[in-house]
Amino acid sequence: MHLYKLPWPSDELSKLGEKLVTMRVTVSYFIEPGPGEVGWDNRYRYASHALRFEVNGPGESEGEFVQRINKQARDDGEHPGTEGSQRWLIGRARNVGSVHSDIWQGQAAELANSNIVGIYPSVGWWRERHNLKRWNKKTRYALIVSVYSPEIDIDIYTPVATQVRLSVPVEIIVNH
């Protein structure tokens, strides 16, 4: 499991209170198709593995969040999906394929405290086909998180850039 503490401008979001904001989270990764198998009739036949994402809820501590993700990961075989899916536009249906994206919409003050994203694995044929020795293979993925508010003129970019210390490339031209 990987946890990402987002460089949220929590103070700025908290000041907005009940104003409406939208957060989109997208995770993309490559799955290795099942060797020699065709079709989707068995969850272990096509995808080598799966990834899931969750965001901590308002007021949910990091420890509580990790416990919730661990429980979901254990239960994933029977009930895949997201806890608290009522907060999300797509909810349980977002976990199909290898690009998962969902949209959360709510009050800025709630989003200020939802600043941890957890990425965790789900089973596929890597776990079920021990003879192929793929159960310990690593996978790469991309995580994109964006925040938008249609009615508010607030600078979210600058506080985030300051926290992550973004550097601006400068082209140097040398005249000879």
C-alpha positions as CSV (number, residue, x, y, z in Angstrom):
1,M,0.0,0.0,0.0
2,H,1.2,3.5,-0.8
3,L,-0.1,6.6,1.1
4,Y,0.2,10.0,-0.4
5,K,-0.3,13.1,1.8
6,L,-1.5,15.7,-0.7
7,P,0.0,19.1,-0.4
8,W,-3.4,20.7,0.1
9,P,-3.8,24.3,0.8
10,S,-5.9,23.3,3.9
11,D,-6.1,26.8,5.3
12,E,-7.4,28.2,2.1
13,L,-9.9,25.5,1.6
14,S,-11.1,25.8,5.3
15,K,-11.7,29.5,4.8
16,L,-14.1,28.7,1.9
17,G,-16.3,26.8,4.3
18,E,-19.5,25.6,2.6
19,K,-18.5,26.7,-0.9
20,L,-18.7,23.9,-3.5
21,V,-15.5,22.3,-4.8
22,T,-14.8,19.2,-6.9
23,M,-11.9,16.8,-6.6
24,R,-11.1,14.3,-9.3
25,V,-8.8,11.3,-8.6
26,T,-7.4,9.1,-11.4
27,V,-5.2,6.1,-11.1
28,S,-3.8,4.5,-14.3
29,Y,-1.7,1.3,-14.6
30,F,-0.8,-1.5,-17.0
31,I,-2.3,-5.0,-16.4
32,E,-0.6,-8.0,-17.9
33,P,-3.3,-10.2,-19.6
34,G,-3.6,-13.7,-18.4
35,P,-1.4,-16.1,-20.4
36,G,-3.4,-18.4,-22.6
37,E,-6.8,-17.2,-21.4
38,V,-9.4,-15.2,-23.2
39,G,-12.5,-13.5,-21.7
40,W,-13.7,-12.0,-18.4
41,D,-15.7,-14.9,-17.0
42,N,-13.3,-15.4,-14.1
43,R,-11.7,-12.4,-12.3
44,Y,-8.4,-14.3,-12.0
45,R,-8.1,-15.1,-15.7
46,Y,-7.5,-11.9,-17.5
47,A,-5.9,-9.2,-15.3
48,S,-2.6,-9.9,-13.6
49,H,-3.6,-7.6,-10.7
50,A,-5.6,-4.6,-9.9
51,L,-5.1,-1.4,-8.0
52,R,-7.7,0.5,-6.0
53,F,-7.6,4.0,-4.5
54,E,-9.3,5.6,-1.5
55,V,-9.2,9.1,0.1
56,N,-9.6,9.7,3.8
57,G,-12.8,11.1,4.9
58,P,-13.2,14.4,6.7
59,G,-12.1,13.9,10.3
60,E,-10.7,10.4,9.6
61,S,-7.1,10.1,11.0
62,E,-4.3,8.5,9.1
63,G,-4.5,5.4,11.4
64,E,-8.2,5.0,10.9
65,F,-7.8,5.4,7.2
66,V,-5.2,2.7,7.0
67,Q,-7.4,0.4,9.0
68,R,-10.3,1.0,6.7
69,I,-8.2,0.4,3.6
70,N,-6.7,-2.8,5.1
71,K,-10.2,-4.1,5.8
72,Q,-11.4,-3.3,2.3
73,A,-8.3,-5.0,0.8
74,R,-9.1,-8.2,2.7
75,D,-12.8,-8.1,1.7
76,D,-12.1,-7.1,-1.9
77,G,-12.6,-10.6,-3.3
78,E,-16.3,-10.6,-2.2
79,H,-17.3,-7.0,-2.2
80,P,-15.1,-4.8,-4.4
81,G,-15.7,-1.1,-4.3
82,T,-15.4,1.8,-2.1
83,E,-16.6,2.5,1.4
84,G,-18.3,5.8,1.7
85,S,-19.1,5.6,-2.0
86,Q,-22.0,8.1,-1.5
87,R,-19.3,10.8,-1.5
88,W,-18.3,9.8,-5.0
89,L,-20.0,10.2,-8.4
90,I,-19.1,6.8,-9.7
91,G,-18.4,4.9,-6.4
92,R,-18.3,1.1,-6.6
93,A,-18.3,1.0,-10.4
94,R,-15.0,2.9,-10.7
95,N,-12.9,-0.2,-10.2
96,V,-13.4,-1.7,-13.7
97,G,-10.4,-1.8,-16.1
98,S,-7.0,-0.3,-15.5
99,V,-7.9,3.4,-15.5
100,H,-9.9,4.3,-12.4
101,S,-11.2,7.8,-12.1
102,D,-13.9,9.2,-9.8
103,I,-15.2,12.6,-8.8
104,W,-15.9,13.9,-5.3
105,Q,-18.0,17.0,-4.9
106,G,-18.7,18.7,-1.6
107,Q,-17.9,21.6,0.7
108,A,-14.4,23.0,0.6
109,A,-14.0,22.7,4.4
110,E,-14.6,18.9,4.1
111,L,-12.1,18.6,1.4
112,A,-9.5,20.5,3.5
113,N,-9.3,17.5,5.8
114,S,-9.4,14.8,3.1
115,N,-5.8,15.0,2.1
116,I,-4.5,11.4,2.1
117,V,-4.8,9.1,-1.0
118,G,-4.2,5.4,-0.5
119,I,-3.3,3.1,-3.4
120,Y,-3.6,-0.6,-2.6
121,P,-3.5,-3.8,-4.7
122,S,-6.3,-6.2,-5.4
123,V,-5.9,-9.8,-6.6
124,G,-5.6,-11.1,-10.1
125,W,-3.9,-14.1,-11.8
126,W,-0.5,-13.3,-10.3
127,R,-1.8,-14.6,-7.0
128,E,-3.6,-17.6,-8.4
129,R,-0.9,-19.0,-10.6
130,H,2.0,-19.7,-8.2
131,N,4.0,-21.6,-10.8
132,L,4.5,-18.4,-12.9
133,K,6.2,-16.8,-9.8
134,R,4.6,-13.4,-10.5
135,W,3.2,-12.8,-7.0
136,N,6.0,-10.6,-6.0
137,K,6.2,-8.4,-9.1
138,K,6.1,-4.6,-8.8
139,T,3.8,-2.5,-10.9
140,R,4.0,1.2,-12.0
141,Y,1.1,3.5,-11.9
142,A,0.2,7.2,-12.3
143,L,-1.9,9.1,-9.8
144,I,-3.5,12.4,-10.7
145,V,-5.5,14.5,-8.3
146,S,-7.1,17.8,-9.3
147,V,-9.3,20.3,-7.5
148,Y,-11.7,22.7,-9.1
149,S,-14.2,25.3,-8.0
150,P,-16.5,27.0,-10.5
151,E,-17.6,29.9,-8.3
152,I,-14.5,30.8,-6.4
153,D,-11.6,32.9,-7.4
154,I,-8.9,31.5,-5.2
155,D,-5.2,30.6,-5.9
156,I,-4.8,26.9,-5.1
157,Y,-1.8,26.5,-7.3
158,T,0.7,28.8,-5.5
159,P,0.3,27.1,-2.0
160,V,0.7,23.7,-3.6
161,A,3.7,24.7,-5.7
162,T,5.3,26.2,-2.6
163,Q,4.8,23.0,-0.6
164,V,6.2,20.7,-3.3
165,R,8.9,23.2,-4.2
166,L,8.2,23.2,-8.0
167,S,11.0,24.6,-10.0
168,V,10.4,26.5,-13.2
169,P,12.8,25.5,-16.0
170,V,14.6,28.5,-17.3
171,E,16.2,28.4,-20.7
172,I,19.6,29.9,-20.8
173,I,20.7,31.4,-24.1
174,V,24.4,32.1,-24.5
175,N,25.5,34.5,-27.1
176,H,29.0,33.9,-28.6
